[in-house]
Amino acid sequence: MIVGIYATLGVFLLTASREPMKHLSLIGFTVWSSVVHGAIMAVQSFGVGMDGASHYGHLLGDVPALFIVAAALAFFTPRGVKTH
């Protein structure tokens, strides 16, 4: 399910990348939802699942990936209108 959600979000972000100033709310949502998702996954990775398995692997892959995506989007998002 999460793959479907992120695939759909990716399509919309690719569309938004053509005119980012018109889609700042979508880009901002993606940044903050990635931060929140990563933070929740980080906390939950210290727990043990219902199957008895630990989830520390998320700390090495998924969590950093979410934070890197959030940071990259935030960094490359235009901040204002350029004047000539």
N, C-alpha and C positions, 0 to 999 in steps of 0.2 A: 504494500500500500504506500509506504513512504517513498519508494522509487517512483511510483506514478505521480505523486504530489511534486517531488523535486523535478521530474522530467517536465511536467506542465509548467512549473515555475521557471525552469530553464528556457523554455520556448518563449515565455513572456519577457524574460530578461533579455534574450537575444533581440527581440523586437524593440524593447525599450532602449537598447544600446545604440540604436540609430539616432534617437533624439532623447538623450538622458534627461535634459532639463524638463521635458514634458512628463517624465515618469519618475520623478524623485520620490514620490510616496511608495511606489513599488520597490524601488531600490532600497529605500530606508527600511521598509518592512522586511526585505530579505536580509539586510545587515542585522537588524535587531532580533529577528526570529532565529537566525543562525547562532547568534551569541547566546540566546536563551536556551535553544536546543542543546548547544554544546555544554552549557553550564549544568543543565539537568542531567545530561548523559554522564558528565564528569562525576557528579554526586552519586548517581545510581551505579556507576561502575565499581564503587566500593562495596556494594551490597552483593548478596548471593541470590541468584534467580530461583524460581520455584523448582527448577530441575536440579538445584544444588551446585550449579556451575557458577564460577566467578566471571565477571565481565571486565577484568582489568585491560583486556585487549583494546577496548574502546578508547582508553586513555592514550594509546599509542597511535591510533589511526583515525577514528571518526572524530574525536573531540578536537585534535589539532586541525584536521581538515575543515571543520566548521568554523573555527576561529580564523583560519587563514583566508577562507572565502569571505568572511565578514570584514576582515581587515583590508583585503584587496578591493572589495567593492566600495568600502568607505573611503579608501585612499584615492581611488580613481574616479569617484563621483564628482562631477563639476560642482563648484561651490557658489557660483554667481554668474551674472551675465558679463561677458567681456565687452569692453568699450574700445573702439578703435581710436 
